[in-house]
Amino acid sequence: MSEHLRKKHRVPFDGRFAVADAPTAPPSGIGDEKLLKKKLRRLNQALYDLQRVQYADGRHALLLVFQAMDAAGKDSTIRTVLRGINPAGCRVVSFKQPSREELKHDFLWRCNKVLPERGTIGVFNRSYYEETLVVRVHPEYLQHQHLTGDVDTDAFWQKRFEAIRNHERYLADNGTVILKFWLNVSREEQKRRFIARLQEPRKQWKFSPHDIAERAHWDEYIACYEEMLNETSRPWAPWYAIPADHKPYMRLQVAKTIRKALESMNLRYPSVDKAVADNIDTLLAELNRS
């Protein structure tokens, strides 16, 4: 991805982002799907190589956060972009409806438990951002969170945004590089994908009547996304609004952004222990005699 496109997809840090101006379709001249998939396979190898060094280097964690409307392609993007990554250095966590235990804690707790350690990649398929999206669209869910004080007020949501900004700043200050991807699918494309799911027996399990009910709240969700993106896209934890109507293009942009972040870490293999470095020939001789 060119620097121009990188900046184009990155949500600005000054609150000027408007969903209405964010494309869901890719720019013209991107090439055919076969070419895009070939480029992604090369990036898969590059990410594998970079993650090996990250794992050995052990100074930085990489946290990837994916948020989107249903059927935008979160699962397939994570699977396709990270294909080939060593499982020992990568963990994907999908956040569903909170459990009873999770509801007894603050809204960041269940994600804090599974943050990536230094040297690894952590992937959040949905995240604590659900608490400013689905919970805001359905504030009745707040009654299960054992909260005190006024809820579902502007001040309440602003405090949640502030908590997220502070949380991510703390992580960044302690060695975690954060990239957040909003996969921006159009309502028309979501409808097409839902229909395709219902017509494909192997994908019918992914569809729920609840999906249709949530489409009725489309405008509410988009308004929540716009505020969330403006309130929480910061230099230490940027959001990228990636056009999601064309999956090969979307996946390629995500992969290129991840590669750029890994390259910026100045990764290196640790220095060889002096006792080893000074005695390579002796050690090899001993091993050959053993």
Secondary structure, 3 states (H helix, E strand, C coil): CCHHHHHHHECCCCCCCCHHHCCCCCCCCCCCHHHHHHHHHHHHHHHHHHHHHHHHHCCCEEEEEEEECCCCCHHHHHHHHCCCCCHHHEEEEECCCCCHHHHCCCCCHHHHCCCCCCCCEEEEECCHHHHHCHHHHCHHHHHHCCCCCCCCCHHHHHHHHHHHHHHHHHHHHCCEEEEEEEEECCHHHHHHHHHHHHHCHHHHHHCCHHHHHHHCCHHHHHHHHHHHHHHHCECCECEEEEECCCHHHHHHHHHHHHHHHHHCCCCCCCCCCHHHHCCHHHHHHHHHHC
